[in-house]
Amino acid sequence: MPSIFDDLLAEADAAPIEGWDFSWLDGRATEQRPSWGYQRTMSERLSRVSAALDIQTGGGEVLAGARQLPPLMVATESWPPNVAKATRLLHPLGAVVVADPDEPPLPFADEAFDLVTSRHPVTVWWEEIARVLRPGGSYLAQHVGHSSVFELVEYFLGPQPEASRRGRHPDDARRDATVAGLEVVDLRFESLRTEFLDIGAVVYFLRKVIWMVPGFTVDGHRERLRELHEQIEREGPFVAHSTRYLIEARKPA
């Protein structure tokens, strides 16, 4: 007879994971939000430009929340299910969605955009961002920071090397943006409390954010999942800390 553990695993393993909408986790996980309010800030900037590009838009959910899009609005995405979802969501708003492999070069001419945005990009090609920005234009993004949710990563993978924990450090982003010829005018970092309230939330998160525990499957990690389920039942939510930083880099006029 299936147990609560089995039911939670089956439910989370069957949940659709396309797009970048985490509403399935409502009531199952909580995460503090950065104080700067990325979507609000992005929306305000989009309303002031004539041409903008949103890189790695996911399912287009964040961009679609902007109160006003510029006359020319383009979004890129690499994962086919997300391309389809973003197209359905953004085309009615006047935005063009371009399938792009997230590798250089970006499929756009030099100096094509006043603003380039991105929320949680997997890769950041600074030279390409600098190339497609017009003089005086800006890159505004919220990045995942170093050691984000590493409590969960190390629960499944064990202690990680310092080089792995250092990845995505905001100081490295500042350096790389500067090397590409951009001036970093804003850089803010925060560590945010995250709680997983049941094992289903853990499964869904690891299925969706596939780079956290590479190769994660329910069957391949069942025993470790059972141990974590029992820990949550006994001690309460599994607590981790996500890291985020807001960066704005401007191309000299």
VENBELLIN-V463006 format. One record per pair of residues at least 24 apart in sequence whose ideal C-beta (glycine too) atoms are under 8 Angstrom apart, sorted by the first residue. I is the first residue (numbers start at 0). GAP is how many residues later the second one is. D is the distance in Angstrom with one decimal. If there is no record, write none. Layout:
# VENBELLIN-V463006
{{I	GAP	D} {I	GAP	D}}
This chain:
# VENBELLIN-V463006
{{4	194	6.6} {4	220	8.0} {4	221	6.2} {4	224	5.0} {7	190	5.8} {7	191	5.1} {7	192	4.0} {7	195	7.6} {7	221	7.2} {8	190	6.7} {8	191	6.9} {8	194	6.0} {8	209	5.4} {8	213	7.7} {8	216	6.7} {10	189	5.7} {11	187	7.7} {11	188	3.9} {11	189	7.3} {11	190	7.9} {11	191	3.8} {11	192	4.5} {11	195	7.3} {11	206	7.9} {12	190	6.1} {12	194	7.2} {12	205	4.8} {14	189	5.6} {14	192	7.8} {16	187	7.3} {16	190	5.4} {16	191	4.5} {17	41	6.4} {17	61	7.8} {17	63	3.9} {17	64	6.0} {17	66	7.9} {17	67	5.6} {18	39	5.9} {18	40	2.7} {18	41	7.8} {18	42	6.2} {18	62	7.7} {18	63	6.0} {18	66	4.8} {18	67	7.8} {19	38	3.0} {19	39	5.3} {19	41	5.6} {19	42	7.0} {19	62	7.4} {19	99	7.8} {19	100	7.6} {20	38	6.2} {20	40	5.0} {21	186	7.4} {23	180	5.9} {24	176	5.5} {24	179	6.4} {24	180	7.2} {26	170	7.5} {27	168	7.5} {27	169	5.3} {27	170	5.7} {27	172	6.1} {27	173	3.9} {27	176	7.6} {28	165	7.0} {28	166	6.3} {28	167	5.0} {28	168	6.0} {28	172	4.1} {28	176	6.9} {29	163	7.9} {29	164	7.0} {29	165	4.8} {29	167	7.4} {30	161	6.1} {30	162	7.5} {30	163	4.5} {30	164	7.8} {30	211	5.9} {31	160	3.8} {31	161	5.1} {31	162	7.4} {31	210	7.9} {32	159	7.2} {33	108	6.9} {33	154	7.9} {33	156	5.1} {33	158	6.7} {33	210	4.9} {33	212	6.8} {34	155	6.6} {35	106	8.0} {35	152	6.0} {35	210	5.0} {37	24	7.8} {37	81	6.1} {37	104	4.2} {37	208	6.6} {38	26	5.3} {38	27	7.4} {38	80	7.8} {40	99	7.0} {40	205	7.5} {41	24	6.4} {41	75	5.3} {41	77	7.6} {41	98	6.3} {42	24	5.2} {42	25	7.3} {44	70	5.8} {44	72	7.5} {44	93	7.5} {44	95	5.7} {45	24	5.8} {45	27	7.6} {45	69	6.7} {45	71	7.4} {48	64	8.0} {48	65	3.8} {48	66	4.7} {48	88	8.0} {49	64	6.0} {50	61	6.6} {50	62	4.9} {50	63	5.4} {50	64	7.7} {50	83	8.0} {51	61	5.8} {51	62	6.4} {51	63	4.3} {51	64	7.2} {51	65	6.6} {52	53	7.8} {52	55	7.0} {52	59	7.4} {52	60	4.6} {52	62	7.4} {52	63	4.8} {52	64	7.3} {52	79	6.6} {53	41	7.9} {53	62	7.8} {53	63	5.0} {53	64	6.6} {54	51	7.8} {54	61	6.4} {54	62	7.3} {54	63	4.2} {54	66	5.9} {54	74	7.7} {55	46	6.2} {55	62	5.6} {55	64	7.6} {55	65	4.6} {55	66	6.4} {55	67	7.9} {56	25	7.7} {56	29	5.3} {56	33	7.6} {56	40	7.2} {57	24	5.5} {57	28	7.0} {57	61	7.7} {57	62	8.0} {58	26	3.9} {58	27	5.3} {58	30	6.6} {59	25	6.7} {59	26	3.4} {59	27	7.8} {59	29	4.3} {59	30	4.4} {59	35	7.5} {59	37	7.0} {60	28	7.0} {61	57	4.9} {62	27	6.4} {62	32	6.7} {62	54	7.7} {63	25	5.1} {63	26	6.1} {63	29	6.3} {68	24	5.9} {68	25	5.9} {68	26	5.9} {69	44	7.6} {69	45	7.7} {73	24	6.2} {73	34	7.4} {73	39	7.7} {75	24	4.0} {75	26	7.6} {75	30	7.3} {75	31	7.9} {77	24	4.5} {103	24	5.1} {104	26	7.7} {105	25	7.4} {105	26	5.6} {107	24	5.0} {110	24	7.1} {112	24	6.3} {113	24	7.9} {114	24	7.9} {114	25	6.6} {115	24	7.6} {115	25	7.9} {116	24	6.1} {117	24	7.8} {117	25	8.0} {119	24	5.3} {121	89	7.0} {123	49	7.1} {123	52	7.4} {125	50	4.9} {125	51	5.4} {125	53	7.1} {125	54	3.8} {125	56	7.0} {126	53	4.8} {128	51	7.0} {128	53	7.4} {128	120	7.8} {129	50	4.4} {129	51	5.1} {129	52	5.4} {129	121	6.0} {132	49	7.9} {132	118	4.4} {133	117	7.1} {134	116	5.8} {134	117	6.6} {134	118	4.9} {135	114	7.2} {135	115	6.5} {135	116	7.6} {135	117	4.0} {136	113	7.3} {136	114	5.2} {137	47	7.7} {137	110	5.7} {137	111	6.7} {137	112	4.8} {137	113	7.3} {138	38	7.5} {138	43	6.8} {138	108	7.4} {138	109	6.9} {138	110	4.7} {138	111	7.9} {139	106	7.9} {139	107	7.7} {139	108	5.0} {140	105	7.6} {140	106	5.7} {140	107	8.0} {141	102	5.9} {141	103	7.3} {141	104	5.5} {141	105	8.0} {142	25	6.6} {142	27	7.5} {142	30	6.5} {142	101	7.1} {142	102	5.4} {142	104	6.3} {143	24	5.9} {143	98	7.4} {143	99	6.8} {143	100	6.5} {144	24	7.2} {144	25	6.3} {144	44	6.0} {144	46	7.8} {144	98	3.2} {144	99	5.8} {144	100	5.1} {145	24	7.8} {145	97	6.2} {146	96	6.3} {147	93	7.6} {147	94	4.9} {147	95	4.4} {147	96	7.7} {148	45	6.3} {148	60	8.0} {148	63	6.4} {148	91	4.6} {148	92	7.2} {148	93	5.4} {149	90	7.3} {149	91	7.9} {150	87	7.5} {150	88	7.0} {150	89	3.9} {150	90	6.9} {151	44	7.4} {151	50	7.0} {151	53	7.6} {151	54	7.7} {151	60	6.9} {151	61	7.8} {151	86	7.0} {151	88	5.0} {152	59	5.5} {152	60	6.3} {154	69	7.4} {154	73	6.6} {154	83	7.8} {155	50	7.8} {155	57	4.8} {155	60	7.3} {155	65	6.4} {155	68	5.9} {156	56	6.2} {167	75	8.0} {169	75	4.4} {169	77	7.0} {172	72	7.4} {172	74	5.7} {173	73	7.7} {176	70	7.3} {176	72	4.3} {180	70	7.1} {180	71	7.3} {181	67	3.9} {181	68	6.4} {181	69	5.8} {182	66	6.5} {182	67	5.0} {182	68	7.8} {182	69	6.4} {183	63	6.6} {183	64	7.2} {183	65	5.0} {184	63	5.2} {184	64	7.0} {184	65	5.3} {185	60	6.5} {185	61	6.8} {185	62	4.0} {186	58	6.5} {186	59	7.2} {186	60	5.3} {186	61	7.7} {187	57	6.2} {187	58	4.7} {188	54	7.0} {188	55	7.4} {188	56	4.2} {189	53	7.3} {189	54	5.7} {189	55	7.4} {190	50	5.0} {190	51	7.6} {190	52	5.2} {191	49	6.4} {191	50	4.9} {191	51	7.2} {191	52	6.5} {192	46	6.7} {192	48	6.1} {193	45	7.1} {193	46	4.8} {193	47	6.3} {193	48	5.0} {194	42	3.9} {194	43	7.1} {194	44	5.6} {194	45	7.9} {195	36	7.2} {195	41	6.0} {195	42	4.4} {195	44	7.3} {196	35	7.4} {196	40	5.0} {197	31	7.8} {197	34	6.3} {198	26	5.9} {198	29	6.1} {198	30	4.0} {198	33	6.3} {201	26	6.4} {201	36	6.9}}
